[in-house]
Amino acid sequence: MTDFVKKYLNDLATVIQEIDPKPLEKVIECMREARDNKRTLFTCGNGGSASIASEMVVDINKGASYGKEKRFRMIGLSDSIATITAYANDVDYESVFVEQLKNFVQKDDVLIAISGSGNSPNVLRAVEYANEVGCTTVGCTTSKSGKLREISSLPLLVPSAHMGHLEDCFYMMTHVLCYAFIDGEA
């Protein structure tokens, strides 16, 4: 078991070292502009990616906003299970995020979409709609495949197809984005 643990951690460390920091810097600037101009940030994902999206909302709405003069406005599209199940049951599962965006999103808002495969239909529909209405779209996904990396205006790519490594890195990226506004100069 020790060999497995060491290998997992070593492989993850290699993936982390290969992540390009420049796109993260661009997303931090995009988030700063959204905050300063009272724009809304949205996030979405399925399964583990939904959990990561939810944590990001907490980290940004509280961690990067509490006690600050300039505060973020962020909504997690994965967080209202009642809304999600209503759309999934009455319309279809592919609509659960895009229909919520249609209620709230405005030009120049920001959507941060998370999908390990990069091919989640409900995430892709939300990104396509956000692009159509003039939002900045951030796609946290694998660099190995998937449509999300192609349609996002700011892709945050993890050089792995291993779901565990992807999710580990997505959590890390959300913390980089948050702590840039807590401990950094953002």
Backbone as numpy.savetxt, mean C-alpha at the origin, in Angstrom:
# Nx Ny Nz CAx CAy CAz Cx Cy Cz
15.96 -27.50 12.22 15.14 -26.31 12.22 16.00 -25.05 12.22
17.13 -25.09 12.91 18.02 -23.94 12.95 18.48 -23.56 11.55
18.76 -24.55 10.72 19.18 -24.27 9.34 18.07 -23.57 8.56
16.81 -24.02 8.74 15.69 -23.37 8.06 15.57 -21.91 8.49
15.63 -21.66 9.79 15.50 -20.29 10.31 16.60 -19.41 9.75
17.83 -19.89 9.79 18.95 -19.11 9.27 18.79 -18.83 7.78
18.37 -19.85 7.04 18.20 -19.66 5.59 17.10 -18.64 5.31
15.96 -18.75 6.01 14.87 -17.79 5.79 15.37 -16.37 6.06
16.00 -16.17 7.18 16.48 -14.83 7.55 17.55 -14.33 6.59
18.45 -15.19 6.18 19.49 -14.78 5.22 18.89 -14.44 3.87
17.95 -15.26 3.41 17.28 -14.97 2.14 16.52 -13.65 2.21
15.82 -13.41 3.34 15.09 -12.16 3.51 16.06 -10.97 3.53
17.17 -11.11 4.21 18.16 -10.02 4.26 18.67 -9.69 2.86
18.86 -10.70 2.04 19.29 -10.48 0.66 18.24 -9.71 -0.12
16.96 -10.10 0.03 15.88 -9.41 -0.67 15.83 -7.95 -0.22
15.90 -7.71 1.08 15.85 -6.33 1.60 16.97 -5.49 1.01
18.16 -6.06 0.92 19.30 -5.31 0.38 19.12 -4.95 -1.09
18.29 -5.70 -1.81 18.08 -5.46 -3.23 16.94 -4.49 -3.52
16.22 -4.03 -2.49 15.13 -3.08 -2.70 15.71 -1.71 -3.02
15.22 -1.11 -4.08 15.67 0.21 -4.51 15.05 1.27 -3.60
15.84 2.09 -2.89 15.27 3.10 -1.99 14.67 4.31 -2.72
15.03 4.55 -3.95 14.55 5.74 -4.67 13.02 5.79 -4.79
12.35 4.68 -5.16 10.88 4.74 -5.20 10.26 5.06 -3.84
10.84 4.55 -2.76 10.34 4.89 -1.42 10.45 6.39 -1.16
11.56 6.98 -1.58 11.73 8.43 -1.41 10.66 9.19 -2.20
10.34 8.72 -3.40 9.30 9.37 -4.21 7.93 9.26 -3.54
7.64 8.11 -2.94 6.35 7.94 -2.26 6.29 8.83 -1.02
7.38 8.95 -0.30 7.41 9.85 0.87 7.10 11.27 0.42
7.68 11.72 -0.67 7.40 13.07 -1.18 5.94 13.18 -1.61
5.42 12.17 -2.25 4.01 12.15 -2.66 3.10 12.24 -1.44
3.42 11.51 -0.40 2.63 11.54 0.83 2.72 12.91 1.50
3.90 13.51 1.50 4.06 14.84 2.07 3.18 15.85 1.34
3.20 15.80 0.01 2.36 16.70 -0.78 0.88 16.48 -0.49
0.47 15.23 -0.37 -0.93 14.93 -0.07 -1.31 15.49 1.30
-0.46 15.25 2.29 -0.74 15.77 3.64 -0.82 17.29 3.63
0.16 17.95 3.01 0.23 19.41 3.03 -0.93 20.06 2.27
-1.50 19.33 1.30 -2.61 19.86 0.51 -3.95 19.26 0.91
-3.99 18.65 2.10 -5.22 18.07 2.66 -5.88 17.07 1.71
-5.06 16.30 1.04 -5.56 15.22 0.18 -5.70 13.96 1.02
-6.47 13.02 0.53 -6.70 11.78 1.25 -5.84 10.67 0.66
-5.29 9.85 1.53 -4.60 8.64 1.14 -5.53 7.47 1.39
-5.56 6.53 0.47 -6.36 5.32 0.58 -5.41 4.13 0.47
-5.78 3.01 1.05 -4.99 1.81 0.89 -5.91 0.60 0.82
-5.43 -0.45 0.13 -6.23 -1.67 0.03 -5.33 -2.86 -0.24
-5.87 -4.02 0.05 -5.20 -5.29 -0.20 -6.09 -6.42 0.27
-5.74 -7.65 -0.06 -6.48 -8.85 0.34 -5.63 -9.69 1.28
-6.27 -10.41 2.19 -5.55 -11.34 3.06 -4.48 -10.65 3.87
-3.26 -11.17 3.80 -2.14 -10.56 4.52 -1.90 -9.13 4.09
-2.11 -8.85 2.82 -1.95 -7.48 2.31 -2.99 -6.54 2.91
-4.18 -7.05 3.21 -5.21 -6.24 3.88 -4.75 -5.88 5.29
-4.12 -6.83 5.97 -3.61 -6.55 7.31 -2.50 -5.50 7.27
-1.65 -5.60 6.28 -0.58 -4.61 6.12 -1.18 -3.24 5.83
-2.19 -3.19 4.96 -2.85 -1.94 4.64 -3.49 -1.33 5.88
-4.12 -2.16 6.71 -4.74 -1.67 7.95 -3.71 -1.12 8.92
-2.60 -1.82 9.06 -1.56 -1.31 9.95 -1.01 0.02 9.45
-0.89 0.15 8.14 -0.40 1.40 7.58 -1.32 2.56 7.94
-2.63 2.32 7.89 -3.59 3.36 8.24 -3.36 3.82 9.68
-3.20 2.87 10.59 -2.95 3.21 11.99 -1.64 3.97 12.13
-0.59 3.48 11.50 0.72 4.12 11.62 0.71 5.55 11.08
-0.03 5.79 10.01 -0.06 7.12 9.41 -1.03 8.03 10.15
-2.26 7.56 10.39 -3.27 8.40 11.04 -2.90 8.74 12.48
-2.26 7.82 13.19 -1.87 8.11 14.56 -0.38 8.44 14.63
0.43 7.48 14.27 1.88 7.62 14.46 2.50 8.81 13.76
2.10 9.04 12.52 2.70 10.14 11.75 1.89 11.42 11.85
0.80 11.41 12.63 -0.07 12.59 12.72 -0.24 13.12 14.15
-0.24 12.25 15.13 -0.54 12.65 16.50 0.43 13.74 16.99
-0.16 14.80 17.49 0.64 15.90 18.05 1.29 16.79 17.00
0.96 16.57 15.75 1.56 17.35 14.66 0.58 18.41 14.17
1.12 19.52 13.72 0.27 20.56 13.14 -0.33 20.08 11.82
0.49 19.45 10.99 0.01 18.90 9.72 -0.28 17.42 9.94
-1.51 17.04 9.63 -1.94 15.68 9.88 -2.39 15.00 8.59
-2.23 13.69 8.58 -2.66 12.89 7.43 -4.13 12.55 7.54
-4.72 12.30 6.36 -6.08 11.76 6.24 -5.95 10.49 5.42
-6.17 9.35 6.07 -5.98 8.08 5.39 -7.15 7.15 5.71
-7.64 6.47 4.67 -8.76 5.54 4.79 -8.32 4.17 4.28
-8.60 3.13 5.06 -8.31 1.76 4.66 -9.53 1.13 4.01
-9.46 0.88 2.73 -10.60 0.29 2.01 -10.82 -1.17 2.37
-9.86 -1.78 3.05 -9.98 -3.18 3.48 -10.59 -3.29 4.88
-10.88 -2.16 5.53 -11.21 -2.19 6.95 -12.69 -2.37 7.28
-13.61 -2.06 6.40 -15.03 -2.20 6.72 -15.54 -3.52 6.16
-15.54 -4.55 6.98 -15.96 -5.86 6.52 -17.43 -5.84 6.08
-18.25 -5.02 6.72 -19.66 -4.92 6.33 -19.78 -4.38 4.90
-19.00 -3.33 4.59 -19.03 -2.75 3.24 -18.50 -3.75 2.22
-17.41 -4.39 2.56 -16.79 -5.35 1.64 -17.76 -6.51 1.34
-18.38 -7.06 2.39 -19.27 -8.20 2.14 -20.55 -7.78 1.44
-21.00 -6.56 1.66 -22.19 -6.08 0.94 -21.91 -6.01 -0.56
-20.79 -5.41 -0.94 -20.45 -5.34 -2.37 -20.16 -6.73 -2.94
-19.43 -7.55 -2.18 -19.10 -8.89 -2.67 -20.36 -9.71 -2.91
-21.33 -9.60 -2.03 -22.57 -10.36 -2.14 -23.50 -9.79 -3.21
-23.66 -8.47 -3.22 -24.67 -7.84 -4.07 -24.16 -7.44 -5.45
-22.87 -7.25 -5.59 -22.30 -6.85 -6.89 -21.32 -7.94 -7.32
-20.08 -7.86 -6.86 -19.08 -8.90 -7.04 -17.84 -8.51 -6.24
-16.99 -9.50 -5.99 -15.81 -9.26 -5.15 -14.82 -8.30 -5.82
-14.80 -8.28 -7.13 -13.90 -7.38 -7.85 -14.24 -5.91 -7.62
-15.42 -5.61 -7.12 -15.88 -4.23 -6.92 -15.67 -3.70 -5.51
-15.20 -4.51 -4.58 -15.22 -4.12 -3.17 -14.39 -2.87 -2.87
-13.33 -2.61 -3.61 -12.50 -1.42 -3.36 -12.86 -0.27 -4.29
-13.09 -0.56 -5.55 -13.37 0.51 -6.51 -14.66 1.24 -6.16
-15.67 0.51 -5.70 -16.93 1.16 -5.36 -16.78 2.08 -4.16
-15.95 1.71 -3.20 -15.68 2.60 -2.07 -14.94 3.86 -2.53
-13.97 3.67 -3.44 -13.25 4.83 -3.97 -14.21 5.80 -4.64
-15.17 5.28 -5.36 -16.13 6.15 -6.07 -16.88 7.05 -5.09
-17.03 6.63 -3.84 -17.69 7.46 -2.83 -16.81 8.60 -2.32
-15.49 8.40 -2.31 -14.62 9.31 -1.58 -13.51 9.98 -2.39
-12.96 9.29 -3.36 -11.71 9.74 -3.99 -11.90 11.00 -4.81
-10.86 11.84 -4.80 -10.83 13.05 -5.61 -9.49 13.11 -6.34
-9.48 13.89 -7.39 -8.24 14.10 -8.16 -7.13 14.49 -7.20
-5.94 13.98 -7.44 -4.73 14.24 -6.67 -4.68 13.54 -5.33
-5.68 12.70 -4.99 -5.56 11.84 -3.83 -4.54 10.74 -4.15
-4.25 9.89 -3.18 -3.25 8.85 -3.34 -3.86 7.50 -2.95
-3.67 6.49 -3.79 -4.07 5.12 -3.47 -2.81 4.28 -3.35
-2.65 3.62 -2.19 -1.56 2.68 -1.98 -2.17 1.28 -2.00
-1.88 0.54 -3.06 -2.45 -0.79 -3.28 -1.38 -1.84 -3.03
-1.76 -2.90 -2.33 -0.80 -3.94 -1.95 -1.30 -5.28 -2.50
-0.45 -5.95 -3.27 -0.79 -7.27 -3.80 0.49 -8.06 -4.05
0.66 -9.15 -3.34 1.85 -9.97 -3.53 1.98 -10.49 -4.95
0.90 -10.98 -5.50 0.94 -11.51 -6.86 0.97 -10.40 -7.90
0.41 -9.24 -7.53 0.26 -8.16 -8.49 -0.90 -8.35 -9.44
-1.73 -9.34 -9.17 -2.83 -9.66 -10.08 -4.19 -9.76 -9.41
-4.35 -9.24 -8.22 -5.64 -9.30 -7.53 -6.64 -8.43 -8.29
-7.69 -9.01 -8.85 -8.62 -8.23 -9.68 -9.24 -7.03 -8.96
-9.59 -7.19 -7.68 -10.22 -6.06 -6.98 -9.23 -4.92 -6.74
-7.99 -5.25 -6.51 -6.94 -4.23 -6.34 -6.67 -3.54 -7.67
-6.57 -4.32 -8.73 -6.30 -3.74 -10.05 -7.43 -2.80 -10.49
-8.67 -3.19 -10.24 -9.80 -2.31 -10.61 -9.74 -1.00 -9.86
-9.37 -1.05 -8.59 -9.25 0.18 -7.80 -8.14 1.06 -8.35
-7.01 0.48 -8.71 -5.89 1.25 -9.25 -6.27 1.85 -10.60
-6.91 1.07 -11.45 -7.32 1.58 -12.76 -8.27 2.78 -12.60
-9.22 2.67 -11.69 -10.16 3.78 -11.47 -9.42 5.00 -10.90
-8.56 4.79 -9.93 -7.81 5.90 -9.34 -6.96 6.59 -10.40
-6.36 5.83 -11.29 -5.59 6.43 -12.39 -6.51 7.28 -13.28
-7.69 6.75 -13.58 -8.63 7.46 -14.46 -9.05 8.82 -13.90
-9.19 8.91 -12.58 -9.67 10.16 -11.98 -8.54 11.10 -11.56
-7.29 10.72 -11.86 -6.16 11.62 -11.63 -5.48 11.49 -10.28
-5.54 10.31 -9.70 -4.84 10.06 -8.45 -3.43 9.55 -8.72
-2.58 9.67 -7.73 -1.30 8.98 -7.75 -1.55 7.58 -7.21
-1.04 6.57 -7.89 -1.22 5.19 -7.44 0.13 4.57 -7.11
0.21 4.05 -5.91 1.41 3.36 -5.42 1.08 1.89 -5.39
1.91 1.07 -6.00 1.68 -0.37 -6.02 2.79 -1.12 -5.32
2.49 -1.70 -4.15 3.44 -2.55 -3.43 3.25 -3.97 -3.94
4.25 -4.49 -4.62 4.10 -5.80 -5.23 5.46 -6.41 -5.56
5.44 -7.57 -6.16 6.66 -8.23 -6.60 7.17 -7.60 -7.90
8.47 -7.63 -8.05 9.05 -7.17 -9.32 9.10 -8.30 -10.34
8.69 -9.48 -9.93 8.82 -10.66 -10.78 7.71 -10.84 -11.80
6.51 -10.32 -11.50 5.38 -10.52 -12.41 4.23 -9.64 -11.95
3.12 -9.75 -12.65 1.90 -9.09 -12.22 1.65 -7.75 -12.89
0.37 -7.43 -13.01 -0.06 -6.22 -13.69 0.07 -4.97 -12.81
0.01 -5.12 -11.48 0.06 -3.97 -10.59 1.31 -3.13 -10.79
2.43 -3.78 -10.99 3.68 -3.02 -11.19 3.64 -2.20 -12.47
2.87 -2.65 -13.45 2.79 -1.95 -14.74 1.82 -0.77 -14.71
0.74 -0.86 -13.92 -0.28 0.18 -13.97 -0.16 1.21 -12.83
0.72 0.97 -11.88 0.91 1.92 -10.78 1.82 3.06 -11.22
1.45 4.28 -10.83 2.31 5.41 -11.20 3.60 5.42 -10.38
3.57 4.87 -9.18 4.77 4.74 -8.34 4.85 3.31 -7.80
5.46 2.38 -8.54 5.56 1.02 -8.04 6.65 0.88 -6.98
6.30 0.19 -5.87 7.28 -0.19 -4.85 7.48 -1.69 -4.99
8.60 -2.07 -5.57 8.80 -3.46 -5.98 9.74 -4.21 -5.04
9.35 -5.43 -4.73 10.17 -6.33 -3.93 10.70 -7.41 -4.87
12.02 -7.58 -4.92 12.61 -8.55 -5.85 12.52 -9.99 -5.35
11.30 -10.48 -5.23 11.08 -11.85 -4.78 9.68 -12.27 -5.21
9.47 -13.56 -5.31 8.13 -14.11 -5.55 7.66 -14.90 -4.33
8.48 -14.96 -3.29 8.16 -15.69 -2.06 7.20 -14.85 -1.22
5.98 -15.35 -0.98 4.95 -14.55 -0.32 5.39 -14.09 1.07
6.07 -14.93 1.81 6.55 -14.52 3.13 7.51 -13.35 3.04
8.45 -13.43 2.12 9.41 -12.33 1.94 8.71 -11.07 1.43
7.75 -11.25 0.54 7.00 -10.09 0.05 6.30 -9.38 1.20
5.55 -10.13 2.01 4.82 -9.50 3.11 5.76 -8.91 4.15
6.87 -9.58 4.44 7.86 -9.01 5.36 8.33 -7.65 4.84
8.60 -7.59 3.56 9.10 -6.34 2.96 8.01 -5.28 2.85
6.77 -5.68 2.59 5.68 -4.70 2.55 5.52 -4.05 3.93
5.58 -4.85 5.00 5.52 -4.27 6.35 6.67 -3.29 6.56
7.86 -3.71 6.16 9.03 -2.85 6.32 8.86 -1.55 5.54
8.34 -1.64 4.31 8.14 -0.44 3.50 7.13 0.50 4.15
6.05 -0.05 4.70 5.07 0.82 5.35 5.69 1.51 6.55
6.58 0.84 7.25 7.26 1.48 8.38 8.23 2.54 7.91
8.91 2.31 6.83 9.78 3.36 6.27 8.94 4.60 5.93
7.81 4.38 5.28 6.95 5.50 4.89 6.42 6.24 6.12
6.05 5.52 7.14 5.53 6.15 8.36 6.63 6.86 9.13
7.71 6.18 9.39 8.75 6.74 10.25 9.53 7.87 9.57
9.38 8.00 8.27 9.96 9.18 7.61 9.31 10.44 8.16
8.07 10.33 8.64 7.34 11.48 9.18 7.41 11.55 10.71
7.95 10.53 11.34 8.10 10.52 12.80 9.56 10.83 13.16
10.47 10.01 12.65 11.89 10.14 12.99 12.71 10.84 11.93
12.18 10.88 10.71 12.92 11.46 9.58 12.66 12.95 9.44
13.05 13.47 8.32 12.93 14.90 8.06 11.72 15.24 7.19
10.85 14.27 6.96 9.70 14.50 6.07 8.69 15.45 6.71
